[in-house]
């Protein structure tokens, strides 16, 4: 009986120790994540005047938000930015990760090239984003080069302050968030599977499509979640790179905060949170990340 009691006591002690170790992180998450979200949800049901906030329950903010054509157009614009940016980043991210994982044999060179990809992150996002403005302007380097080569007869206006420049900045800012999880997943692939596919007579494309791509799905899905959530919540990039000519949901929230309309901003934030969680939920149903990893 004593060994059994000792074993039970040891398991209980480990159980308590585990809870104690998790408690600090749980407190931080509760204080800085859960409680702020609850507060945002609560404030979203309040109303506001020009001079004050009225803490009274009301559906006014949601009725106005969901009944406005502007809201749906902005949501579609946000979805457009997210989908186009995702499509480009997944192609670039997969290509870069595949090259690093399968074509660079030396681990030293893999590390060096991977660190080279992180160099842009040594500076601020805003600096990296604004650096495109002198490059894409009417008298910028891109137009000057195209004019000197005779490719165009006059400067291209759509290079800057357009959807093109917004998506270009998004791709520049967030491609690495796709490269990292895909590269990590590819490095976990058993190389004997590639050799077996080659011995079976599979072409390079068949090996890529039937072996590498299915085994890389968890990394692609993690990168997709990163990119989509970052793009949907971004507002600075859209503001600067579109010349304030375009908007996404983040811009709506920023404008409401600037006008001190915190209940309306909270309602828009709740809507954005719900849409983002729905997208993540759909993605997680496509690939069980916990099972795959």
Secondary structure, 3 states (H helix, E strand, C coil): CHHHHHHHHHHHHHHHHHHHHHHHHHHHHHHHHHHHHHHHHHHCCCEECCCCEECCCCCHHHHHHHHCHHHHHHHHHHHHHHHHHHHHHHHHHHHHHHHHHHHCCCHHHHHHHHHHHCHHHHCCHHHHHHHHHHHHCCCCHHHHHHHHHCCCCCCCHHHCCCHHHHHHHHHHHHCHHHHHHHHHHHHCCCHHHHHHHHHCCCCHHHHHHHHHHHHCHHHHHHHHHHHHHHHHHCCHHHHHHCCCCCCCHHHHHHHHHHCCCHHHHHHHHHHHHHHHHHHHHHHHHHCCHHHHC
